[in-house]
Structures are given as C-alpha cells and as structure tokens.
Amino acid sequence: MFSNPEVRVRLMKNFVGLRIDWEQGKHYKDRFGRIPGTGCQTMLDLQGSPLREFGGVDAFATRYNRLLTPKILDEISARFPPKPRQPPLQIGWFLWSTERKGMWPASVDDISNYTRTPQAWIEGPMPAALLDSDFLRWHVRQFIWIRGNPNGESRIVVKRVKEGLKPGLRTELAAISAAASPAEVGKALDQAWLAYMKDRPKTARGYSENPAGRMFDGIKGHMIGQEETLAAQAAAGTLLAPGRLPGERAPYLKN
C-alpha cells in the first residue's frame, strides 16, 4: 500500500507509525486476535485498541488494498482531529530501554543502525531543556534518546551510528553541557544532527551488498542520488529536521 502516493501523503501528515516485531507481536495476539504482519497494517485508536468500524474485524490495510486505504485514513483522521501541542510531551516517553530480556528490546546500537538515527545520551541530572514540551517537539525526532549515567555533569552526548561509519570519523559528535540556555542547547543539537546527516551511512549500500536486496539494483542510482542530495543540504545547513516546516521558528524561543 505504501507504493500509493495518496497513502504516503496521508500517513506523513496525520499518523504515527509503530512497528511491532514478531516477538512483541506475540504479546499482542490476545488483544488483536492475530499478530500484525507486513501484509496487514492495523489502525489503532489513541488508546492502542484496533478500530473495528473499518474493514470488518478491525481497521486494516494490506499491500493489495491500495484503493480503499486512502478512504480509511481520511475517515480516521476526521474522527481524531489533531490537537496542536497536546498532550505535553515527556522525555520519559522517548527513552530507549537499555535493559534487555533475551533479545528484546533491540540494543541501542542495533536500533540506531536499523533506522540510521544518531544517538543522544543524557548524562547526569536531567537537563531543564528536556523537561520543556515545546523543546521536545522541536528536537525529539532527530535522535534516539538514551538515559546514560545519572551521576556527574549534566550533558547530552551525541553519537554517530556505528554501522557503515566512514573511516576516520569519530563516533562521538558532540558533548553538550546542560548548563547552557535552551536556545544554546537546541542550536548545538541541530549542529550535531546536521554534521551527522552530512556523512550518514547510505541506505542503498545495504541493498547492494545484501543478496536479498538485489531486486533494488535498478533504482540504486536513484536512491544514492537522494542520499547525496540530503548530504549536500546538511553540509549547506539547509536540511530541515523531521517535522519542521520552511521558515518555522522553534516554539521554545519566546522572543
């Protein structure tokens, strides 16, 4: 269904995507009646329950249901209109757990390698900026957030993804003191994110090196071209972080 641009536009504008892997899915089997898979994307309400009014048993879309999916998404969006800046965000919602039971959840390095998202380690006392909901809305999607050592200096340490790291690049990108003002902390986070995006490992590399991904060889050049455009924009300082609009001002900057 994601090959339909009418679907992609709606998802990017109004929806949050949650990936449930097979191990986690087993815990939801009793609740959903089945384990959601790649061929059956389930629509949930704000409480995490399946929307049963669409598609019979619940609201679902399959890779073959391309024409019906936009209608489903429009009806769900109308029923749950957005409430800007509500509810207030809390940093605890976004901290990746480092406590594993068996193989789950995935390690911090595995998930950052998978999403190619840099890591932000919070060390010492919690920085005041991260207790500001507006600050989080502006920056939380740039990184995978991890609670580091709660003792010592209060700071945010930004690290690159390790897999595919170019030779000569350090893993640590920045160590940002929480003693700085929120504006200074935010500026430093943006600079670290742009520095990472300039040299981020390329998606197409994995497809070309993985025999199972050879089906993408025909569009590998296009994929690499997109990656190079993003890297050039990052180097120029014009690349927008996820969720931001051109000309938009950080909401936590009061003046």
N, C-alpha and C positions, 0 to 999 in steps of 0.2 A: 504493500500500500504506500510505502514511502517514496516510490517512484512517481507518484502522482503529485505534481506541484501544488494542486489545490489542497492536498492533505498537509504537505510540509509547511505551507504558509500558516495554516490554522494552528498547527502544533507549536510552531515557533512563537506565535503571538499570544496564545492563551493557555498553553498547557505545560505541565511539568512532567518529564519522563522519568520513570523509575524502572530500573532493570532488576528483575528477580531471577537470580540464578537457580539452577536445578536444586541445589542443596537447600537454599532458603525456601524455594517453592514448595518443598515437601511439608514445611511447617504451615503453609497457607492452603494446603489441599482441602482440609476440612472446611475452611472458611469459603473458598471459592468453588468447591465442588470438583476442581481439577487443578492442575499446575499450568499456569500460563506459559505458553511456549512462543517460539518465533513466528508461528503461524496463527497465533490467536492473541492479539494485544487487547487486554482488558481495560475498560474505562472505570475508574473508581471515583467516588464522591470525596468530599473533603474529610470524611471520617475513615477513608480507606476501604469502604464497602463497595461491592460491584453495583453499578447502575443497572437495574433489572428491567427498566422500561424499554430498552433498545435491544434489538437482536434476539428477543425471546428470553433466554435464561439470564443473560446479563448483556451489558453493552460491550460488544467486542468488534474487532475488525480483523480481517485476515489479509494475507498478502494478495488474495484474489478479489477482495471486496472493495475495489478501488472507487467505484462509483457511489456506493452507499456511504462510505466513510465520511466524506465532507458534510453530508446531511447530519450524521450522528454528531460530529464535532460541533456544528453550528447549534444544534438543539441543546447540547450540554453547556456550551458557552453562554447561551441565553438564560439557562436555568441558574447558572452560577456566575453572575456578572462580577468583574474584578472590583476589588476594594483597595484602591491605591494605599500603600504604606500600612496595610493591615493584614495580619496582626503584627505587632512589633517583633522584629527578629531577635533571636538569642543565639550567641555564638555556640552554645552547647549543642544546638541542633545540627551543626555542621562539622563537628569534630570527628575525624575518622578514628575508630577504635584501634588501639594497638594491642588489645587483649584478644587473643585468638583461642578458639576451642576447636582443635583439629585443624582443618584447612580454612575455617571461616571465622570472621570475615577475611577477605583477601588482605595481604600485607599492604602497608602503606606504599612500599616501592612497587608492588605488583599493580595496584590500582592507579598510581600515577604513571607508570609505564603504559598501562592499557589506555588511559584517557589522554596521555601526553600533557598532563596538567602539572605545573610546578607545585612544590610542597611549601607550606608556611607553618613552621614550628613555633608555637607560642611557649616561651620560657619565662620562668619567674612569675611574679604576680600578674594577673590578667590585665593587659593594657586597657586604660579607660576608653580608648577609641573603639575597642571591640565590644564594648557594652552599649554602644550607640547604634540603634537600629538603622538609622539613615546611613551611617558609615558602612555597616554590613551590607546593606542593599547595593552600595556602590562597588564594594570590593570582594564580596564573599565568593563570587563565581570565578574569580581569577585564579584561585588556588585550591588545593586540597589542604584542609586545616587539621593540624595535629597538636595535641597538648603535650608539650615536652616536659622537661624538668621544672616543677613548680617552684624550685628554690633558685636563689641567685638573682641576677639582674633581670628586670622585666624588659623583654625584647621579642621581636619577631624575626626568625631566621628563615630566609627564603632559599630553597634548594632546587636545582635542576633535576629533571628526570634522568635517571642513570642509563637506561637502555637507549642505545643509539647516540650517546653523548659524543660530540666531536672531540678528537684528540686535542689535548692542551687546554680544554675548558675545565674550570673548577666546578665541583658540584655545588658549593655554596655560592649563592649570588649576592646576598646582602644580609647584614645583621642590623636591624632597625631598632633603635632604642625607643622604648615606650615613654621615655621622659619627654620626647618631642611632642609638639602640639598635634592634634588630629590632622590638621592640614599638612604638616610635615611628614607624619607617618603615612598618610594617604599618597602623597607625592612620591615617597620612597618606594611604596608598594607598586605604584604604577611604573616607576622606572625599572624596578626589578622584573616586573612582568614583561615589559617591552624588551628588556635585554634577553629574557628567556625566549620570547617569541621570535626574536631575530635569528636564533640558532636552534629552534625546536626540531627534534627528530621528525623526519618526514613520514607521513602515512604510507605513501607509495612504496617506500623502501621495504616495509614488511610484506606487502603483497608480492613484490617482485622476487623476494628471497624465499618466500614460502610457496612450496609446490602447490598447495591447495588454493593459493590465490592467483595462479597463473591466468585464470579467466579474465583478470583485470588488465592484462598486458596491453590490450588495445587502447585503454584510456589512461594508461600510466603516465604518458606525457602530459595529458590534461591535468591530472591530479598533481603532478610535480609543479606544473605551471601555477596552479592555485596556491600551493605551498610557498613558492618563490614570491608571489605577489604579496602574501601575508608577511613574509620575512622582510620584504622591501618596505612595506608600510610600517612595520615595527621599527626598522632602522631609522626611518624618517620621523618617527614619533607620532604618526597619524593613525595607527591602528587602534580601533575602538575596542575596549574590553567588553566581554559578553554583557548584554542587556542595556548598553548605553546607546544614546542617540547622538547624531552630529549636533554640536553646539550646546548639548546639555551640560548643566553645571552640577557639580557634586552637591547633593542635598544637605550635607552636613556643614558646608561652608555658608555661614549665616550672612556674610556681607558680600 
